[in-house]
Amino acid sequence: TAKKVLNQSKSSIDLTPDPAGKTPSPEPAKIETPRSHTPEQKAPPVK
């Protein structure tokens, strides 16, 4: 089961970041790292 889940996750991630996920993924992630300095503010909105 774990192998099947990993395989499906890789397929979905491989197809998603291939078209336009690789570019917008690393950019917002790097910008969210410094802005995520406040986990308290991100905790309420994430809920």
TIVO-2410 file (N, C-alpha, C; in nm, 3 decimals):
# residues 47
REC num residu      c1      c2      c3 atome chaine
REC   1      T   0.085  -0.120   0.000     N      A
REC   1      T   0.000   0.000   0.000    CA      A
REC   1      T   0.089   0.125   0.000     C      A
REC   2      A   0.192   0.124   0.080     N      A
REC   2      A   0.281   0.242   0.088    CA      A
REC   2      A   0.345   0.266  -0.049     C      A
REC   3      K   0.380   0.157  -0.115     N      A
REC   3      K   0.445   0.173  -0.248    CA      A
REC   3      K   0.345   0.233  -0.347     C      A
REC   4      K   0.224   0.191  -0.337     N      A
REC   4      K   0.121   0.242  -0.432    CA      A
REC   4      K   0.095   0.391  -0.404     C      A
REC   5      V   0.092   0.427  -0.280     N      A
REC   5      V   0.066   0.568  -0.243    CA      A
REC   5      V   0.182   0.655  -0.290     C      A
REC   6      L   0.302   0.604  -0.275     N      A
REC   6      L   0.421   0.681  -0.315    CA      A
REC   6      L   0.423   0.694  -0.467     C      A
REC   7      N   0.381   0.588  -0.533     N      A
REC   7      N   0.382   0.588  -0.680    CA      A
REC   7      N   0.280   0.690  -0.730     C      A
REC   8      Q   0.164   0.691  -0.670     N      A
REC   8      Q   0.058   0.784  -0.714    CA      A
REC   8      Q   0.098   0.927  -0.679     C      A
REC   9      S   0.161   0.944  -0.566     N      A
REC   9      S   0.201   1.079  -0.522    CA      A
REC   9      S   0.308   1.132  -0.618     C      A
REC  10      K   0.397   1.044  -0.659     N      A
REC  10      K   0.506   1.086  -0.750    CA      A
REC  10      K   0.447   1.119  -0.887     C      A
REC  11      S   0.351   1.044  -0.927     N      A
REC  11      S   0.290   1.065  -1.061    CA      A
REC  11      S   0.217   1.200  -1.060     C      A
REC  12      S   0.147   1.227  -0.954     N      A
REC  12      S   0.069   1.352  -0.945    CA      A
REC  12      S   0.164   1.472  -0.931     C      A
REC  13      I   0.269   1.452  -0.856     N      A
REC  13      I   0.366   1.563  -0.834    CA      A
REC  13      I   0.452   1.581  -0.960     C      A
REC  14      D   0.479   1.472  -1.026     N      A
REC  14      D   0.564   1.479  -1.147    CA      A
REC  14      D   0.489   1.550  -1.260     C      A
REC  15      L   0.359   1.526  -1.265     N      A
REC  15      L   0.279   1.586  -1.375    CA      A
REC  15      L   0.240   1.729  -1.338     C      A
REC  16      T   0.227   1.754  -1.212     N      A
REC  16      T   0.185   1.890  -1.171    CA      A
REC  16      T   0.301   1.991  -1.181     C      A
REC  17      P   0.414   1.960  -1.123     N      A
REC  17      P   0.527   2.054  -1.125    CA      A
REC  17      P   0.593   2.061  -1.262     C      A
REC  18      D   0.560   1.968  -1.348     N      A
REC  18      D   0.624   1.968  -1.482    CA      A
REC  18      D   0.572   2.084  -1.568     C      A
REC  19      P   0.441   2.102  -1.574     N      A
REC  19      P   0.381   2.208  -1.656    CA      A
REC  19      P   0.412   2.347  -1.602     C      A
REC  20      A   0.384   2.371  -1.476     N      A
REC  20      A   0.409   2.508  -1.423    CA      A
REC  20      A   0.417   2.502  -1.271     C      A
REC  21      G   0.445   2.388  -1.216     N      A
REC  21      G   0.453   2.374  -1.069    CA      A
REC  21      G   0.597   2.393  -1.023     C      A
REC  22      K   0.691   2.360  -1.110     N      A
REC  22      K   0.833   2.372  -1.072    CA      A
REC  22      K   0.870   2.521  -1.055     C      A
REC  23      T   0.816   2.604  -1.137     N      A
REC  23      T   0.854   2.747  -1.130    CA      A
REC  23      T   0.780   2.819  -1.017     C      A
REC  24      P   0.648   2.811  -1.014     N      A
REC  24      P   0.570   2.881  -0.912    CA      A
REC  24      P   0.584   2.815  -0.775     C      A
REC  25      S   0.635   2.694  -0.772     N      A
REC  25      S   0.646   2.622  -0.644    CA      A
REC  25      S   0.766   2.674  -0.563     C      A
REC  26      P   0.882   2.679  -0.623     N      A
REC  26      P   1.003   2.725  -0.553    CA      A
REC  26      P   0.998   2.876  -0.526     C      A
REC  27      E   0.935   2.949  -0.612     N      A
REC  27      E   0.930   3.097  -0.593    CA      A
REC  27      E   0.845   3.133  -0.469     C      A
REC  28      P   0.722   3.087  -0.461     N      A
REC  28      P   0.634   3.120  -0.348    CA      A
REC  28      P   0.687   3.054  -0.220     C      A
REC  29      A   0.752   2.941  -0.234     N      A
REC  29      A   0.804   2.870  -0.115    CA      A
REC  29      A   0.915   2.953  -0.051     C      A
REC  30      K   0.999   3.011  -0.135     N      A
REC  30      K   1.111   3.092  -0.081    CA      A
REC  30      K   1.055   3.222  -0.020     C      A
REC  31      I   0.952   3.273  -0.079     N      A
REC  31      I   0.894   3.400  -0.029    CA      A
REC  31      I   0.813   3.372   0.099     C      A
REC  32      E   0.760   3.251   0.106     N      A
REC  32      E   0.677   3.219   0.224    CA      A
REC  32      E   0.769   3.181   0.342     C      A
REC  33      T   0.890   3.146   0.315     N      A
REC  33      T   0.982   3.107   0.424    CA      A
REC  33      T   1.007   3.226   0.518     C      A
REC  34      P   1.043   3.340   0.463     N      A
REC  34      P   1.068   3.458   0.547    CA      A
REC  34      P   0.938   3.513   0.605     C      A
REC  35      R   0.832   3.502   0.530     N      A
REC  35      R   0.703   3.556   0.578    CA      A
REC  35      R   0.646   3.459   0.681     C      A
REC  36      S   0.688   3.336   0.677     N      A
REC  36      S   0.634   3.236   0.771    CA      A
REC  36      S   0.702   3.252   0.907     C      A
REC  37      H   0.781   3.355   0.922     N      A
REC  37      H   0.851   3.378   1.049    CA      A
REC  37      H   0.747   3.385   1.162     C      A
REC  38      T   0.622   3.415   1.126     N      A
REC  38      T   0.517   3.423   1.229    CA      A
REC  38      T   0.422   3.304   1.214     C      A
REC  39      P   0.453   3.196   1.281     N      A
REC  39      P   0.369   3.074   1.271    CA      A
REC  39      P   0.234   3.096   1.338     C      A
REC  40      E   0.230   3.189   1.430     N      A
REC  40      E   0.102   3.214   1.500    CA      A
REC  40      E   0.001   3.273   1.402     C      A
REC  41      Q   0.048   3.358   1.315     N      A
REC  41      Q  -0.045   3.422   1.220    CA      A
REC  41      Q  -0.082   3.322   1.110     C      A
REC  42      K   0.009   3.232   1.079     N      A
REC  42      K  -0.018   3.136   0.971    CA      A
REC  42      K  -0.103   3.020   1.026     C      A
REC  43      A  -0.102   2.999   1.155     N      A
REC  43      A  -0.177   2.887   1.215    CA      A
REC  43      A  -0.328   2.911   1.202     C      A
REC  44      P  -0.377   3.028   1.239     N      A
REC  44      P  -0.522   3.056   1.232    CA      A
REC  44      P  -0.575   3.050   1.090     C      A
REC  45      P  -0.507   3.110   0.994     N      A
REC  45      P  -0.556   3.110   0.855    CA      A
REC  45      P  -0.547   2.971   0.794     C      A
REC  46      V  -0.449   2.895   0.836     N      A
REC  46      V  -0.432   2.759   0.780    CA      A
REC  46      V  -0.547   2.670   0.827     C      A
REC  47      K  -0.596   2.698   0.947     N      A
REC  47      K  -0.706   2.616   1.003    CA      A
REC  47      K  -0.829   2.645   0.921     C      A
***
